[in-house]
Structure formats: structure tokens, C-alpha cells
Amino acid sequence: MRWIIIILLGASLMSCTDQKNYSKDYKTRKIVDSLFKKESIELNKTLADQCSIRTVKLLDNLVDSILVVRRLEVEDILRRETLENAE
């Protein structure tokens, strides 16, 4: 177990080379911010569309299952009335 931890620690330290600091460059930050805003707006529209589609499908399934239960209840009531009237 100790060897696994040592190997993982060594691998993580070796992967931390050649880091560039982009936060100091104003132009780079401005470009990244504008790209992020643009992509987030598009992503929000896509997610909203998918959410509304999922909601409609879920509600359709719920209504269908409620209708099935109600039909079974009505059939049960009619069956009971038929048996009561037959006696």
C-alpha cells in the first residue's frame, strides 16, 4: 500500500512541469472571458431546451400512468357493481 502512495505522489509531482501563468496577461483574460460568456449563453440555451423536453416527456409518462390506474379503478368498481346486481 505504501508503494502505491509513493508511486502516485511521484507521478503527480512529475506532471507539474512547464506551467504557464496566463492570468497576468490582460488580453488573454479578456479573450477567455468573452469566449466563456459566449459558450455559457449557448450552453444555457441548450440545457433549457433539453430540460423542457425532459419535463414534457416526464409529465406525459406520469399522466399516462395515472390514467392507467384510474381505468383499473373504474373497471374494478364496475365489476363490483355487476356482481352486486347479479345477486
A tleap script that builds the chain and sets N, CA, C and O, in Angstrom:
source leaprc.protein.ff14SB
mol = sequence {
  NMET ARG TRP ILE ILE ILE ILE LEU LEU GLY
  ALA SER LEU MET SER CYS THR ASP GLN LYS
  ASN TYR SER LYS ASP TYR LYS THR ARG LYS
  ILE VAL ASP SER LEU PHE LYS LYS GLU SER
  ILE GLU LEU ASN LYS THR LEU ALA ASP GLN
  CYS SER ILE ARG THR VAL LYS LEU LEU ASP
  ASN LEU VAL ASP SER ILE LEU VAL VAL ARG
  ARG LEU GLU VAL GLU ASP ILE LEU ARG ARG
  GLU THR LEU GLU ASN ALA CGLU
}
set mol.1.N position { 0.819 -1.191 0.000 }
set mol.1.CA position { 0.000 0.000 0.000 }
set mol.1.C position { 0.867 1.260 0.000 }
set mol.1.O position { 0.546 2.248 -0.660 }
set mol.2.N position { 1.950 1.209 0.737 }
set mol.2.CA position { 2.837 2.365 0.824 }
set mol.2.C position { 3.473 2.656 -0.525 }
set mol.2.O position { 3.684 3.818 -0.872 }
set mol.3.N position { 3.785 1.606 -1.295 }
set mol.3.CA position { 4.412 1.797 -2.605 }
set mol.3.C position { 3.461 2.481 -3.575 }
set mol.3.O position { 3.879 3.304 -4.389 }
set mol.4.N position { 2.192 2.141 -3.485 }
set mol.4.CA position { 1.204 2.758 -4.381 }
set mol.4.C position { 1.119 4.257 -4.109 }
set mol.4.O position { 1.068 5.059 -5.041 }
set mol.5.N position { 1.105 4.625 -2.848 }
set mol.5.CA position { 1.042 6.040 -2.497 }
set mol.5.C position { 2.292 6.769 -2.982 }
set mol.5.O position { 2.202 7.885 -3.493 }
set mol.6.N position { 3.450 6.146 -2.824 }
set mol.6.CA position { 4.707 6.763 -3.276 }
set mol.6.C position { 4.711 6.927 -4.791 }
set mol.6.O position { 5.149 7.958 -5.302 }
set mol.7.N position { 4.231 5.924 -5.508 }
set mol.7.CA position { 4.193 5.992 -6.975 }
set mol.7.C position { 3.226 7.091 -7.426 }
set mol.7.O position { 3.552 7.877 -8.315 }
set mol.8.N position { 2.045 7.146 -6.817 }
set mol.8.CA position { 1.074 8.179 -7.194 }
set mol.8.C position { 1.589 9.582 -6.875 }
set mol.8.O position { 1.395 10.512 -7.658 }
set mol.9.N position { 2.234 9.727 -5.742 }
set mol.9.CA position { 2.793 11.020 -5.368 }
set mol.9.C position { 3.894 11.436 -6.341 }
set mol.9.O position { 3.948 12.590 -6.765 }
set mol.10.N position { 4.768 10.497 -6.693 }
set mol.10.CA position { 5.839 10.791 -7.653 }
set mol.10.C position { 5.290 11.152 -9.027 }
set mol.10.O position { 5.788 12.070 -9.678 }
set mol.11.N position { 4.268 10.431 -9.466 }
set mol.11.CA position { 3.678 10.717 -10.772 }
set mol.11.C position { 3.024 12.092 -10.778 }
set mol.11.O position { 3.116 12.817 -11.768 }
set mol.12.N position { 2.366 12.453 -9.687 }
set mol.12.CA position { 1.722 13.769 -9.654 }
set mol.12.C position { 2.751 14.892 -9.628 }
set mol.12.O position { 2.502 15.964 -10.179 }
set mol.13.N position { 3.889 14.669 -9.005 }
set mol.13.CA position { 4.931 15.700 -8.976 }
set mol.13.C position { 5.597 15.860 -10.342 }
set mol.13.O position { 5.982 16.968 -10.716 }
set mol.14.N position { 5.735 14.768 -11.086 }
set mol.14.CA position { 6.355 14.840 -12.406 }
set mol.14.C position { 5.441 15.519 -13.423 }
set mol.14.O position { 5.920 16.073 -14.412 }
set mol.15.N position { 4.122 15.479 -13.185 }
set mol.15.CA position { 3.200 16.072 -14.153 }
set mol.15.C position { 3.066 17.575 -13.974 }
set mol.15.O position { 2.378 18.221 -14.764 }
set mol.16.N position { 3.691 18.140 -12.979 }
set mol.16.CA position { 3.561 19.571 -12.683 }
set mol.16.C position { 4.694 20.398 -13.282 }
set mol.16.O position { 5.195 21.313 -12.629 }
set mol.17.N position { 5.098 20.100 -14.481 }
set mol.17.CA position { 6.181 20.862 -15.096 }
set mol.17.C position { 5.628 21.792 -16.168 }
set mol.17.O position { 4.546 21.558 -16.706 }
set mol.18.N position { 6.368 22.834 -16.468 }
set mol.18.CA position { 6.062 23.772 -17.540 }
set mol.18.C position { 4.687 24.415 -17.379 }
set mol.18.O position { 3.860 24.368 -18.290 }
set mol.19.N position { 4.454 25.002 -16.236 }
set mol.19.CA position { 3.205 25.727 -16.043 }
set mol.19.C position { 3.376 27.164 -16.512 }
set mol.19.O position { 4.366 27.827 -16.203 }
set mol.20.N position { 2.396 27.623 -17.259 }
set mol.20.CA position { 2.415 28.995 -17.731 }
set mol.20.C position { 1.379 29.786 -16.953 }
set mol.20.O position { 0.295 29.283 -16.657 }
set mol.21.N position { 1.704 30.983 -16.636 }
set mol.21.CA position { 0.793 31.825 -15.890 }
set mol.21.C position { 0.094 32.771 -16.856 }
set mol.21.O position { 0.646 33.801 -17.242 }
set mol.22.N position { -1.131 32.409 -17.242 }
set mol.22.CA position { -1.878 33.214 -18.193 }
set mol.22.C position { -2.666 34.321 -17.507 }
set mol.22.O position { -3.178 35.219 -18.176 }
set mol.23.N position { -2.771 34.271 -16.189 }
set mol.23.CA position { -3.610 35.247 -15.500 }
set mol.23.C position { -2.999 36.651 -15.514 }
set mol.23.O position { -3.710 37.619 -15.242 }
set mol.24.N position { -1.725 36.791 -15.818 }
set mol.24.CA position { -1.089 38.107 -15.816 }
set mol.24.C position { -1.370 38.905 -17.083 }
set mol.24.O position { -1.281 40.133 -17.078 }
set mol.25.N position { -1.705 38.218 -18.158 }
set mol.25.CA position { -1.909 38.867 -19.435 }
set mol.25.C position { -3.362 39.339 -19.559 }
set mol.25.O position { -4.280 38.520 -19.585 }
set mol.26.N position { -3.569 40.647 -19.634 }
set mol.26.CA position { -4.913 41.229 -19.680 }
set mol.26.C position { -5.658 40.805 -20.941 }
set mol.26.O position { -6.843 40.477 -20.881 }
set mol.27.N position { -4.979 40.808 -22.071 }
set mol.27.CA position { -5.637 40.455 -23.327 }
set mol.27.C position { -6.113 39.008 -23.312 }
set mol.27.O position { -7.208 38.697 -23.780 }
set mol.28.N position { -5.281 38.134 -22.774 }
set mol.28.CA position { -5.661 36.726 -22.694 }
set mol.28.C position { -6.879 36.550 -21.794 }
set mol.28.O position { -7.799 35.804 -22.129 }
set mol.29.N position { -6.887 37.232 -20.658 }
set mol.29.CA position { -8.039 37.133 -19.756 }
set mol.29.C position { -9.300 37.657 -20.424 }
set mol.29.O position { -10.373 37.075 -20.271 }
set mol.30.N position { -9.178 38.740 -21.155 }
set mol.30.CA position { -10.343 39.323 -21.827 }
set mol.30.C position { -10.888 38.361 -22.888 }
set mol.30.O position { -12.101 38.192 -23.007 }
set mol.31.N position { -10.010 37.743 -23.645 }
set mol.31.CA position { -10.431 36.779 -24.665 }
set mol.31.C position { -11.099 35.575 -24.015 }
set mol.31.O position { -12.154 35.126 -24.465 }
set mol.32.N position { -10.491 35.059 -22.966 }
set mol.32.CA position { -11.048 33.895 -22.279 }
set mol.32.C position { -12.405 34.229 -21.684 }
set mol.32.O position { -13.331 33.423 -21.771 }
set mol.33.N position { -12.537 35.394 -21.085 }
set mol.33.CA position { -13.813 35.805 -20.505 }
set mol.33.C position { -14.900 35.923 -21.567 }
set mol.33.O position { -16.027 35.475 -21.357 }
set mol.34.N position { -14.566 36.520 -22.695 }
set mol.34.CA position { -15.571 36.682 -23.743 }
set mol.34.C position { -15.976 35.328 -24.328 }
set mol.34.O position { -17.153 35.097 -24.605 }
set mol.35.N position { -15.000 34.432 -24.514 }
set mol.35.CA position { -15.324 33.089 -25.005 }
set mol.35.C position { -16.181 32.332 -23.991 }
set mol.35.O position { -17.120 31.631 -24.368 }
set mol.36.N position { -15.862 32.473 -22.722 }
set mol.36.CA position { -16.638 31.806 -21.680 }
set mol.36.C position { -18.072 32.313 -21.665 }
set mol.36.O position { -19.008 31.519 -21.575 }
set mol.37.N position { -18.254 33.614 -21.752 }
set mol.37.CA position { -19.604 34.176 -21.753 }
set mol.37.C position { -20.399 33.673 -22.948 }
set mol.37.O position { -21.561 33.290 -22.814 }
set mol.38.N position { -19.769 33.677 -24.114 }
set mol.38.CA position { -20.451 33.234 -25.332 }
set mol.38.C position { -20.854 31.771 -25.206 }
set mol.38.O position { -21.996 31.414 -25.495 }
set mol.39.N position { -19.931 30.930 -24.780 }
set mol.39.CA position { -20.217 29.495 -24.661 }
set mol.39.C position { -21.241 29.223 -23.564 }
set mol.39.O position { -22.088 28.342 -23.716 }
set mol.40.N position { -21.174 29.962 -22.470 }
set mol.40.CA position { -22.128 29.716 -21.388 }
set mol.40.C position { -23.538 30.111 -21.798 }
set mol.40.O position { -24.496 29.453 -21.392 }
set mol.41.N position { -23.692 31.167 -22.591 }
set mol.41.CA position { -25.010 31.555 -23.081 }
set mol.41.C position { -25.572 30.468 -23.986 }
set mol.41.O position { -26.736 30.090 -23.854 }
set mol.42.N position { -24.757 29.967 -24.899 }
set mol.42.CA position { -25.202 28.902 -25.794 }
set mol.42.C position { -25.516 27.633 -25.018 }
set mol.42.O position { -26.496 26.948 -25.308 }
set mol.43.N position { -24.688 27.322 -24.036 }
set mol.43.CA position { -24.913 26.125 -23.233 }
set mol.43.C position { -26.197 26.251 -22.420 }
set mol.43.O position { -26.944 25.281 -22.296 }
set mol.44.N position { -26.459 27.413 -21.873 }
set mol.44.CA position { -27.691 27.617 -21.108 }
set mol.44.C position { -28.924 27.441 -21.981 }
set mol.44.O position { -29.920 26.872 -21.536 }
set mol.45.N position { -28.869 27.923 -23.219 }
set mol.45.CA position { -29.996 27.730 -24.136 }
set mol.45.C position { -30.207 26.249 -24.419 }
set mol.45.O position { -31.339 25.765 -24.401 }
set mol.46.N position { -29.119 25.530 -24.682 }
set mol.46.CA position { -29.215 24.099 -24.967 }
set mol.46.C position { -29.754 23.340 -23.760 }
set mol.46.O position { -30.614 22.471 -23.902 }
set mol.47.N position { -29.255 23.663 -22.587 }
set mol.47.CA position { -29.719 22.985 -21.380 }
set mol.47.C position { -31.182 23.286 -21.094 }
set mol.47.O position { -31.922 22.408 -20.650 }
set mol.48.N position { -31.602 24.509 -21.344 }
set mol.48.CA position { -33.006 24.863 -21.131 }
set mol.48.C position { -33.910 24.078 -22.080 }
set mol.48.O position { -34.972 23.601 -21.680 }
set mol.49.N position { -33.486 23.944 -23.338 }
set mol.49.CA position { -34.262 23.160 -24.302 }
set mol.49.C position { -34.350 21.701 -23.869 }
set mol.49.O position { -35.425 21.102 -23.906 }
set mol.50.N position { -33.226 21.135 -23.462 }
set mol.50.CA position { -33.218 19.738 -23.035 }
set mol.50.C position { -34.059 19.546 -21.782 }
set mol.50.O position { -34.733 18.526 -21.635 }
set mol.51.N position { -34.024 20.508 -20.889 }
set mol.51.CA position { -34.808 20.421 -19.653 }
set mol.51.C position { -36.305 20.449 -19.960 }
set mol.51.O position { -37.077 19.681 -19.387 }
set mol.52.N position { -36.703 21.327 -20.855 }
set mol.52.CA position { -38.133 21.404 -21.186 }
set mol.52.C position { -38.596 20.139 -21.909 }
set mol.52.O position { -39.710 19.670 -21.675 }
set mol.53.N position { -37.765 19.589 -22.773 }
set mol.53.CA position { -38.117 18.338 -23.454 }
set mol.53.C position { -38.259 17.213 -22.438 }
set mol.53.O position { -39.205 16.427 -22.503 }
set mol.54.N position { -37.331 17.135 -21.509 }
set mol.54.CA position { -37.371 16.088 -20.483 }
set mol.54.C position { -38.599 16.253 -19.592 }
set mol.54.O position { -39.233 15.266 -19.219 }
set mol.55.N position { -38.936 17.494 -19.251 }
set mol.55.CA position { -40.100 17.749 -18.410 }
set mol.55.C position { -41.386 17.313 -19.106 }
set mol.55.O position { -42.257 16.702 -18.485 }
set mol.56.N position { -41.503 17.624 -20.385 }
set mol.56.CA position { -42.694 17.233 -21.138 }
set mol.56.C position { -42.811 15.712 -21.188 }
set mol.56.O position { -43.896 15.170 -20.980 }
set mol.57.N position { -41.713 15.024 -21.460 }
set mol.57.CA position { -41.747 13.562 -21.509 }
set mol.57.C position { -42.108 12.969 -20.152 }
set mol.57.O position { -42.892 12.023 -20.074 }
set mol.58.N position { -41.544 13.518 -19.093 }
set mol.58.CA position { -41.827 13.021 -17.757 }
set mol.58.C position { -43.296 13.228 -17.403 }
set mol.58.O position { -43.942 12.326 -16.868 }
set mol.59.N position { -43.818 14.408 -17.699 }
set mol.59.CA position { -45.223 14.670 -17.408 }
set mol.59.C position { -46.155 13.783 -18.227 }
set mol.59.O position { -47.181 13.327 -17.722 }
set mol.60.N position { -45.806 13.538 -19.487 }
set mol.60.CA position { -46.604 12.630 -20.309 }
set mol.60.C position { -46.645 11.235 -19.700 }
set mol.60.O position { -47.702 10.607 -19.639 }
set mol.61.N position { -45.489 10.754 -19.251 }
set mol.61.CA position { -45.442 9.424 -18.633 }
set mol.61.C position { -46.246 9.381 -17.341 }
set mol.61.O position { -46.937 8.400 -17.069 }
set mol.62.N position { -46.157 10.442 -16.548 }
set mol.62.CA position { -46.919 10.482 -15.296 }
set mol.62.C position { -48.426 10.482 -15.557 }
set mol.62.O position { -49.177 9.761 -14.900 }
set mol.63.N position { -48.854 11.284 -16.509 }
set mol.63.CA position { -50.282 11.339 -16.833 }
set mol.63.C position { -50.756 9.991 -17.356 }
set mol.63.O position { -51.830 9.524 -16.977 }
set mol.64.N position { -49.977 9.366 -18.214 }
set mol.64.CA position { -50.346 8.056 -18.739 }
set mol.64.C position { -50.477 7.023 -17.622 }
set mol.64.O position { -51.424 6.237 -17.616 }
set mol.65.N position { -49.546 7.018 -16.688 }
set mol.65.CA position { -49.617 6.033 -15.611 }
set mol.65.C position { -50.796 6.319 -14.685 }
set mol.65.O position { -51.413 5.382 -14.178 }
set mol.66.N position { -51.123 7.588 -14.452 }
set mol.66.CA position { -52.293 7.926 -13.638 }
set mol.66.C position { -53.569 7.467 -14.346 }
set mol.66.O position { -54.484 6.951 -13.705 }
set mol.67.N position { -53.630 7.654 -15.657 }
set mol.67.CA position { -54.801 7.222 -16.409 }
set mol.67.C position { -54.983 5.706 -16.346 }
set mol.67.O position { -56.108 5.218 -16.244 }
set mol.68.N position { -53.889 4.971 -16.405 }
set mol.68.CA position { -53.971 3.513 -16.322 }
set mol.68.C position { -54.528 3.103 -14.963 }
set mol.68.O position { -55.392 2.229 -14.884 }
set mol.69.N position { -54.041 3.724 -13.904 }
set mol.69.CA position { -54.522 3.402 -12.551 }
set mol.69.C position { -56.003 3.741 -12.424 }
set mol.69.O position { -56.770 2.951 -11.872 }
set mol.70.N position { -56.407 4.879 -12.914 }
set mol.70.CA position { -57.817 5.276 -12.817 }
set mol.70.C position { -58.718 4.337 -13.628 }
set mol.70.O position { -59.816 4.002 -13.182 }
set mol.71.N position { -58.274 3.917 -14.790 }
set mol.71.CA position { -59.077 2.980 -15.588 }
set mol.71.C position { -59.243 1.656 -14.858 }
set mol.71.O position { -60.322 1.063 -14.873 }
set mol.72.N position { -58.176 1.195 -14.223 }
set mol.72.CA position { -58.271 -0.047 -13.449 }
set mol.72.C position { -59.238 0.112 -12.282 }
set mol.72.O position { -59.993 -0.810 -11.971 }
set mol.73.N position { -59.220 1.261 -11.644 }
set mol.73.CA position { -60.152 1.518 -10.541 }
set mol.73.C position { -61.591 1.536 -11.034 }
set mol.73.O position { -62.474 0.974 -10.385 }
set mol.74.N position { -61.836 2.171 -12.165 }
set mol.74.CA position { -63.187 2.223 -12.732 }
set mol.74.C position { -63.652 0.819 -13.103 }
set mol.74.O position { -64.799 0.461 -12.838 }
set mol.75.N position { -62.786 0.025 -13.708 }
set mol.75.CA position { -63.139 -1.345 -14.064 }
set mol.75.C position { -63.449 -2.175 -12.827 }
set mol.75.O position { -64.362 -3.001 -12.846 }
set mol.76.N position { -62.703 -1.962 -11.759 }
set mol.76.CA position { -62.941 -2.681 -10.516 }
set mol.76.C position { -64.298 -2.297 -9.923 }
set mol.76.O position { -65.040 -3.163 -9.459 }
set mol.77.N position { -64.623 -1.001 -9.936 }
set mol.77.CA position { -65.917 -0.539 -9.425 }
set mol.77.C position { -67.051 -1.120 -10.258 }
set mol.77.O position { -68.049 -1.582 -9.704 }
set mol.78.N position { -66.914 -1.104 -11.571 }
set mol.78.CA position { -67.953 -1.662 -12.444 }
set mol.78.C position { -68.112 -3.163 -12.222 }
set mol.78.O position { -69.230 -3.678 -12.239 }
set mol.79.N position { -67.015 -3.857 -12.016 }
set mol.79.CA position { -67.064 -5.296 -11.767 }
set mol.79.C position { -67.803 -5.580 -10.455 }
set mol.79.O position { -68.613 -6.505 -10.383 }
set mol.80.N position { -67.525 -4.789 -9.429 }
set mol.80.CA position { -68.211 -4.964 -8.136 }
set mol.80.C position { -69.722 -4.703 -8.270 }
set mol.80.O position { -70.544 -5.450 -7.739 }
set mol.81.N position { -70.062 -3.633 -8.987 }
set mol.81.CA position { -71.483 -3.317 -9.178 }
set mol.81.C position { -72.194 -4.420 -9.942 }
set mol.81.O position { -73.338 -4.758 -9.640 }
set mol.82.N position { -71.512 -4.978 -10.930 }
set mol.82.CA position { -72.103 -6.070 -11.713 }
set mol.82.C position { -72.333 -7.277 -10.833 }
set mol.82.O position { -73.365 -7.937 -10.954 }
set mol.83.N position { -71.389 -7.586 -9.941 }
set mol.83.CA position { -71.555 -8.733 -9.038 }
set mol.83.C position { -72.657 -8.467 -8.022 }
set mol.83.O position { -73.412 -9.380 -7.689 }
set mol.84.N position { -72.769 -7.237 -7.519 }
set mol.84.CA position { -73.815 -6.890 -6.560 }
set mol.84.C position { -75.197 -6.947 -7.201 }
set mol.84.O position { -76.158 -7.394 -6.575 }
set mol.85.N position { -75.295 -6.493 -8.450 }
set mol.85.CA position { -76.580 -6.519 -9.143 }
set mol.85.C position { -76.987 -7.932 -9.529 }
set mol.85.O position { -78.179 -8.225 -9.629 }
set mol.86.N position { -76.015 -8.809 -9.748 }
set mol.86.CA position { -76.311 -10.186 -10.126 }
set mol.86.C position { -76.881 -10.953 -8.934 }
set mol.86.O position { -77.621 -11.918 -9.124 }
set mol.87.N position { -76.557 -10.550 -7.738 }
set mol.87.CA position { -77.048 -11.260 -6.563 }
set mol.87.C position { -78.430 -10.847 -6.288 }
set mol.87.O position { -79.039 -11.329 -5.332 }
savepdb mol mol.pdb
quit
